[in-house]
Amino acid sequence: MKRNILEYLEDSVKKYPDRCAYKDKSGAYTFAEVYRMARVMGSRLGKQRKPENEEELKTEGSLGNEESPKKQREIEGQRKQGEAKDQKKPVAVMMEKSVSAIISFLGVVYAGRSYCPIDITLPQERIKALLAELDPDVIVAGKGQEGLVRSMDLSGKTSWFEELIRGEEDSAFLEAVRRASVDMDALYLFFTSGSTGTPKGAVISHRTMIDTMEWLDEEFAFGPEDVMGNQAPLSFNIANQDIYCPLKFGCSMVIIPTEYFAFPGKLIPFLQEERITSIFWAPFALCVAANLKALEICALTDLRYVFFAGEPMPVKQLNYWREHVLGAQFINMYGSTETYGTLFYRVEREFQEGETLPIGGPCRNISAFVLDENDREITPQSREKGELCVRSSGALGYYCRREESGRSFVQNPLNPYYRDMICRTGDLVSYNEYGELLYHGRIDLQIKHLGYRIELGEIEAAAETLAEVEVCACRYDAEKQRILCFYSGKEVERKVLAQHLGKKLPRYMMPGKYIYLEEMPRNKNGKIDRKNLPME
């Protein structure tokens, strides 16, 4: 049984050392090259450490003091304790979307650490907020990000990718790290939005990704001849399948140039030229191609699997893909940042526009059930709506957020006998006549938009930092797929609000419409009555 995701890489490099593992616009990298660079980086990262305080720097000069041996032991003890704590901190990876970033992830894992991708295309204020929450002791960046690193005063913590991959590996160190590892060690941290306006990081273990790879092996016929076509940002969890399938199956992954998604006339021929056999895209990317009739440009004869996740997939656009890629299987995936992939539905019957596509049933080593507001289980026969709850072995909760972890990761109310933790997803679901789960939206203010999970409270908090805005409340218009931003205080031009939010939020969180209200509707408790906010 695997206990570390790197064991897949070590298996594949023995079988296919010269096969392409990953490819981007800069070139292709074989398994042997990826393996070598990741191990060298792991060796160098694992032994890097900066002094915690000035006392450590002065130790050498204190030898004449009678108490210095004792003092040195105390400092050494503090140093080792500090190192142990730092080893639990994720390493921030601030790089453009590239194979180098993926190698950095693997190098961090070889060092016995977990990684956290930071999207460098985000506004600087957003990046600063993520780094403040993470408080990393090490940041890995590429030389191309030197300007960004300098502007954010991060140079003291930064290690450069180009330097980390030079040198020799330390096999003894790497073996010691592996001996000490267990499958519940943290693999990565991805940020989701926070209802208080601050980001929160969900931590996922090696066990989760190993379970996912084994599930894919059981359900689908992936092999070394497959080619994954990556669309999702590497900080978005659906990219994990693209990253780790090559390690498990010895196949290849191609990072599709982002600009191609604005030009389907280039995108679809690119998929055919690269002989892409599997894609795992956010539905909006599939919809863009469908709306522009892009699949009529050329036939995707090699495409065997179309996975999608992140938000509901419209049936109209799904049917377009099914009509034009006849040989492919279509798989609707459900998961969250907190638990990763948990449910799936293989689309095998016909669906009409207006129907809800099921999210299906659980993946390997996952149990899912539905609870009503009184924590009673809803059975498939009842068809009632309730909260989806997930039992899995690999979710580790939120980083440095014990209180919030305690609200989402709780004791199973159906099991009073021993510790049995579940994740309360906050998603509203029900069963259909086939016993499949249907998704009906969020119980709270968290939404899924453009493939991203977004908490409207974060947008509201950002808007309220503008002096003219007294109160802000947001709603989501699911029909038109846009975020509505209501505010009161002093009316300002739309572009003023948009420019202000553009400095604080990523593009996918930007409202589609701004509406000024002299006074917010409120309920009897004095809270904003969001249901009475106009949708137009």
Secondary structure as UniProt FT lines:
FT   HELIX           6..15
FT   TURN            17..18
FT   STRAND          20..24
FT   TURN            25..26
FT   STRAND          27..30
FT   HELIX           31..46
FT   HELIX           54..58
FT   HELIX           59..62
FT   TURN            63..64
FT   TURN            66..67
FT   HELIX           68..86
FT   TURN            87..88
FT   STRAND          91..94
FT   HELIX           99..110
FT   TURN            111..112
FT   STRAND          115..117
FT   TURN            120..121
FT   HELIX           124..134
FT   STRAND          139..141
FT   HELIX           143..145
FT   HELIX           146..151
FT   TURN            152..153
FT   HELIX           155..157
FT   STRAND          158..160
FT   HELIX           161..164
FT   HELIX           171..179
FT   TURN            183..184
FT   STRAND          186..192
FT   TURN            195..196
FT   STRAND          200..205
FT   HELIX           206..219
FT   TURN            224..225
FT   STRAND          227..230
FT   TURN            234..235
FT   TURN            237..238
FT   HELIX           239..249
FT   STRAND          252..255
FT   HELIX           258..262
FT   HELIX           264..273
FT   TURN            274..275
FT   STRAND          278..281
FT   HELIX           283..291
FT   TURN            292..293
FT   HELIX           294..296
FT   TURN            301..302
FT   STRAND          305..308
FT   HELIX           315..324
FT   TURN            326..327
FT   STRAND          329..336
FT   TURN            337..339
FT   STRAND          340..347
FT   TURN            353..354
FT   STRAND          360..362
FT   TURN            364..365
FT   STRAND          367..371
FT   TURN            373..374
FT   TURN            380..382
FT   STRAND          386..391
FT   STRAND          395..398
FT   TURN            399..400
FT   HELIX           402..408
FT   STRAND          409..411
FT   TURN            413..414
FT   STRAND          421..431
FT   TURN            433..434
FT   STRAND          437..442
FT   STRAND          446..449
FT   TURN            450..451
FT   STRAND          452..455
FT   HELIX           456..463
FT   TURN            464..465
FT   TURN            467..468
FT   STRAND          469..477
FT   TURN            478..481
FT   STRAND          482..489
FT   HELIX           494..502
FT   TURN            503..504
FT   HELIX           507..509
FT   STRAND          513..516
FT   TURN            524..525
FT   HELIX           530..532
//
